Amino acid sequence: MSSPTSTAPMALTSTAPAEAQAGELRLEGFLWEHSTEQVKGGTLRALHQALTTHDAQQVHALNPMWAPFYCPQCQRVYCVKHWRITPHFDDDFAGWYDSSHGVCPRGHRRLVDD
């Protein structure tokens, strides 16, 4: 069962039904073309519920990296065009990507990719 959700131009998809023991979360189109992560057990069930009810706040509560488009201070979803994204690179390995921080339209800063 797939449950896409978001008002931003991206999709979160759980590829397993709510009663499954493991599934895959796929984030599409925010910072990268896509990324995937394995999700298991109770976390999968909670994620499935959050996706089904379009609850970005709950997705963020489960794992902030799963909802890079969500600002917990504003409690709002913004598309990537509205975030000011700053990539950070490793000091020890020149050019090696490390993480990105974003600032929402209201000026709240948060880690959006690690």
C-alpha positions in Angstrom: 0.0 0.0 0.0 1.4 3.4 -0.9 0.5 6.5 1.0 1.9 9.7 -0.5 1.4 12.9 1.4 2.6 16.4 1.4 1.5 19.8 0.2 5.1 20.4 -0.9 6.3 19.1 -4.3 7.6 15.9 -2.9 6.3 12.5 -1.9 6.7 10.3 1.1 5.8 6.7 0.3 5.6 3.7 2.6 5.8 0.6 0.4 4.3 -1.7 3.1 0.8 -2.0 4.5 0.2 -0.9 8.1 0.3 -4.5 9.4 3.7 -5.3 7.9 6.9 -5.6 10.0 9.2 -3.7 7.6 8.9 -1.3 4.8 10.7 1.4 2.8 10.3 5.2 3.1 11.0 7.1 0.0 11.4 10.8 -0.1 11.3 12.4 -3.5 12.2 15.8 -4.8 13.1 18.0 -1.8 16.9 18.2 -1.7 17.7 15.1 -3.8 16.0 13.3 -6.6 15.1 10.6 -4.0 16.3 8.9 -0.9 15.1 5.7 0.8 15.3 4.3 4.3 14.1 1.0 5.8 11.5 1.4 8.5 10.4 -1.4 10.9 7.9 -2.5 13.5 6.0 0.1 15.6 7.8 2.9 13.8 6.5 1.7 10.5 2.9 1.5 11.8 3.2 5.0 13.3 4.7 6.4 10.0 1.9 4.7 8.0 -0.7 6.4 10.2 1.0 9.8 9.9 1.2 9.4 6.1 -2.4 8.3 5.8 -3.6 11.3 7.8 -1.2 13.7 6.1 0.3 14.6 9.5 3.7 16.2 8.7 4.1 17.1 12.4 3.9 13.4 13.4 6.3 12.4 10.6 8.8 15.0 11.9 8.3 13.7 15.5 9.2 10.1 14.3 12.3 11.4 12.6 13.0 15.0 11.6 15.0 13.9 8.6 11.9 12.3 7.2 10.1 15.7 7.0 12.7 18.2 5.8 9.9 20.3 4.3 8.3 20.8 7.8 9.1 23.7 10.1 8.3 22.6 13.7 8.4 26.1 15.0 5.9 27.4 12.4 4.1 24.0 12.3 3.9 24.5 8.6 5.0 22.7 5.4 7.0 24.7 2.8 8.3 23.6 -0.6 12.0 23.6 -1.2 11.8 26.9 -3.1 10.7 28.7 0.1 13.6 27.3 2.2 17.0 28.9 2.1 19.2 25.8 2.1 22.9 25.9 3.1 25.0 22.8 2.4 27.9 22.0 4.7 31.0 20.1 3.7 33.4 18.1 5.8 36.5 20.0 7.0 38.7 16.9 6.8 37.7 15.8 3.3 37.5 18.7 0.8 34.4 18.6 -1.2 32.8 15.8 0.8 29.1 16.7 1.5 28.2 16.5 5.2 24.7 18.0 5.8 22.4 20.9 5.0 20.6 23.4 7.2 17.5 25.2 6.0 15.8 28.5 7.1 12.1 28.6 6.5 10.3 31.8 5.2 9.8 32.9 8.8 13.5 32.7 9.7 13.5 29.4 11.7 16.7 27.4 11.1 16.8 23.6 11.3 18.8 20.6 10.0 17.1 19.3 6.9 19.6 16.7 5.7 22.3 14.7 7.5 
